[in-house]
Amino acid sequence: LLVSKDLGKHLLEVEDLLQKHGLLEADISAQTERVQALNAAALKFSELEGYQPCDPQIICNRVSHVQTCLEELEELAAKRRKELEDSRQLWTFFQEMEEAEAWIREKEKILAAKSCGRDLSSVLTLTSKHKTMLGELGNRRALLHQTMKKGEKILAKKSFSSVGIQEKMREVCLRWKKLEEITGLHQQRLEDALNFFQFSAETDDLVAWLQDIYRIVSSDDFGHDDYSSQALLRKHRAVVDEVEKHRAAVLALRKQLALLAPDHRQGVDIQIRVVEVEQLYGEVAEVAVLRTQWLQDALAVYRMFSEVHACEVWVDEKEQWLEKMEVPEELDEVEVVQHRFESLDQEMNSVMGRILDVNQVVQQLVDGGHPSSDEVRSCQDHLNSRWNRVVELVENKKSQLSSVLKIQNFLLEC
């Protein structure tokens, strides 16, 4: 049993042989105690004085022979245990290598069947799963490294032929290297797909934002008075600031597109999408400029109407006063009225400046092709007509006062 050359042909068989060898070692250990007891008893016969049933030398030789046989048996048992344990290390190594190969084959099939996703959500899910696989790959790499060290130790002992061990190590190393290459390529494809779908999503968000802003800047609401127009203009200026802030994002689209993988950036759809975004941004910026002008024009119109109204209120008041006023005949009363006309001249100079400003604003609006040019021109004409009417009344009253003063002065001289 101890000189058997059967060291097992696989791990389970070696484990079985080791178990049987353990039983044999236990049996040897038990017999060792028995042999030692028998040898001790036999040696007593070699020490007897007087009658000796056997030659003491024969007894000593017999005891020595039995002890030598027992020691040889123990040496054979130790040698076979070492051979069996070495065999177990060998077959453990081969089994671990086969498990590594099976794991590699499984991951190769998974990677071969994996896609890179159809949208951002699926790519993110696949990327998360791939990170988990990279963790498994790291753990398996550490286990494989330990198994390789075991193979090197077996080779160093030179207990078995090195051909099979070296061939297996080389084969598994090549397959592992190929798996890491495939994993790296798949990771790169996932990163390319993630960049593409993120770019597409950001582009879609930018398009949606531009479409919303286009609806805002193309509004035909310009307010109904000075206050509402000012409020709309303030809001619009905030929108214009936002549009300007997004200019950099639109200009960066070309650079971001160039950074995508060739099979993604060369797609016709994505290139058309980028052109559409650039065109839409240009339209939004252009309409925003126009709306700024339209709101400013509307504000100018409402301010002009407000100024016209204030002037007309003054004209109404003076016109009524002039029409009702009768030129007095008494000198004292004439002088009082004359002082009032002097104050009126100052007021008229001030109002005249405001009317000139109104006329200038009207001319600018008309020259700019404002849609309310006819209404603005009509309002201007009406104000100027009423102003001329007041001027005419003032001149008439002044003329009457001048005549009365001449008469009064003539009478005083007489």
CORZI-V80813 format. One record per residue. N is the residue number from 1. PSI is psi in whole degrees, -180 to 180 (NA if undefined). Layout:
# CORZI-V80813
[[N;PSI] [N;PSI]]
This chain:
# CORZI-V80813
[[1;-38] [2;-20] [3;9] [4;143] [5;5] [6;107] [7;12] [8;150] [9;-2] [10;174] [11;-42] [12;-40] [13;-40] [14;-42] [15;-39] [16;-44] [17;-39] [18;-37] [19;-44] [20;-39] [21;-35] [22;-40] [23;-40] [24;-40] [25;-37] [26;-39] [27;-43] [28;-41] [29;-41] [30;-42] [31;-29] [32;-43] [33;-41] [34;-44] [35;-43] [36;-39] [37;-43] [38;-42] [39;-40] [40;-40] [41;-39] [42;-39] [43;-23] [44;-32] [45;-23] [46;-7] [47;4] [48;147] [49;142] [50;-125] [51;130] [52;113] [53;-20] [54;155] [55;126] [56;-33] [57;-38] [58;-42] [59;-46] [60;-42] [61;-42] [62;-44] [63;-43] [64;-40] [65;-44] [66;-41] [67;-40] [68;-43] [69;-41] [70;-42] [71;-39] [72;-39] [73;-42] [74;-38] [75;-42] [76;-39] [77;-43] [78;-41] [79;-44] [80;-37] [81;-43] [82;-42] [83;-41] [84;-40] [85;-39] [86;-40] [87;-40] [88;-42] [89;-41] [90;-51] [91;-28] [92;-43] [93;-48] [94;-38] [95;-42] [96;-36] [97;-39] [98;-39] [99;-40] [100;-42] [101;-42] [102;-41] [103;-41] [104;-45] [105;-40] [106;-46] [107;-33] [108;-42] [109;-42] [110;-46] [111;-35] [112;-30] [113;-11] [114;140] [115;180] [116;13] [117;161] [118;-12] [119;179] [120;-40] [121;-47] [122;-36] [123;-41] [124;-39] [125;-46] [126;-37] [127;-40] [128;-43] [129;-38] [130;-36] [131;-39] [132;-41] [133;-37] [134;-36] [135;-43] [136;-39] [137;-40] [138;-43] [139;-44] [140;-34] [141;-42] [142;-43] [143;-42] [144;-37] [145;-41] [146;-41] [147;-40] [148;-39] [149;-39] [150;-43] [151;-40] [152;-38] [153;-39] [154;-42] [155;-37] [156;-32] [157;-26] [158;33] [159;-26] [160;170] [161;133] [162;-11] [163;-52] [164;-39] [165;-48] [166;-40] [167;-44] [168;-43] [169;-43] [170;-42] [171;-47] [172;-38] [173;-42] [174;-43] [175;-37] [176;-42] [177;-42] [178;-41] [179;-43] [180;-36] [181;-46] [182;-41] [183;-43] [184;-41] [185;-42] [186;-39] [187;-40] [188;-41] [189;-40] [190;-43] [191;-41] [192;-44] [193;-40] [194;-45] [195;-41] [196;-49] [197;-32] [198;-43] [199;-43] [200;-43] [201;-44] [202;-37] [203;-43] [204;-42] [205;-41] [206;-40] [207;-46] [208;-42] [209;-44] [210;-38] [211;-41] [212;-44] [213;-36] [214;-41] [215;-35] [216;-49] [217;-17] [218;11] [219;145] [220;15] [221;111] [222;15] [223;166] [224;-2] [225;-178] [226;-46] [227;-49] [228;-36] [229;-40] [230;-42] [231;-44] [232;-38] [233;-39] [234;-45] [235;-41] [236;-37] [237;-35] [238;-40] [239;-43] [240;-39] [241;-42] [242;-41] [243;-42] [244;-37] [245;-31] [246;-5] [247;-43] [248;-40] [249;-39] [250;-43] [251;-27] [252;-9] [253;-42] [254;-43] [255;-41] [256;-39] [257;-39] [258;-23] [259;-11] [260;162] [261;149] [262;-43] [263;-18] [264;-47] [265;-22] [266;1] [267;137] [268;-41] [269;-45] [270;-34] [271;-41] [272;-39] [273;-43] [274;-43] [275;-41] [276;-41] [277;-44] [278;-43] [279;-43] [280;-40] [281;-41] [282;-41] [283;-43] [284;-46] [285;-40] [286;-47] [287;-34] [288;-40] [289;-43] [290;-43] [291;-35] [292;-45] [293;-42] [294;-41] [295;-40] [296;-40] [297;-43] [298;-42] [299;-41] [300;-40] [301;-47] [302;-36] [303;-37] [304;-44] [305;-40] [306;-42] [307;-41] [308;-42] [309;-45] [310;-42] [311;-41] [312;-33] [313;-44] [314;-43] [315;-43] [316;-47] [317;-47] [318;-35] [319;-44] [320;-41] [321;-41] [322;-38] [323;-33] [324;-20] [325;134] [326;133] [327;121] [328;162] [329;-19] [330;142] [331;-43] [332;-44] [333;-35] [334;-41] [335;-37] [336;-45] [337;-38] [338;-40] [339;-37] [340;-36] [341;-31] [342;-41] [343;-37] [344;-37] [345;-40] [346;-42] [347;-41] [348;-37] [349;-42] [350;-47] [351;-37] [352;-39] [353;-39] [354;-38] [355;-37] [356;-39] [357;-42] [358;-45] [359;-37] [360;-44] [361;-43] [362;-43] [363;-41] [364;-42] [365;-41] [366;-45] [367;-31] [368;1] [369;34] [370;137] [371;-21] [372;26] [373;-43] [374;-45] [375;-42] [376;-43] [377;-41] [378;-42] [379;-41] [380;-47] [381;-41] [382;-44] [383;-47] [384;-38] [385;-45] [386;-37] [387;-43] [388;-35] [389;-44] [390;-43] [391;-43] [392;-43] [393;-42] [394;-44] [395;-41] [396;-46] [397;-41] [398;-39] [399;-42] [400;-43] [401;-40] [402;-40] [403;-44] [404;-41] [405;-39] [406;-43] [407;-46] [408;-40] [409;-37] [410;-43] [411;-38] [412;-35] [413;-35] [414;NA]]
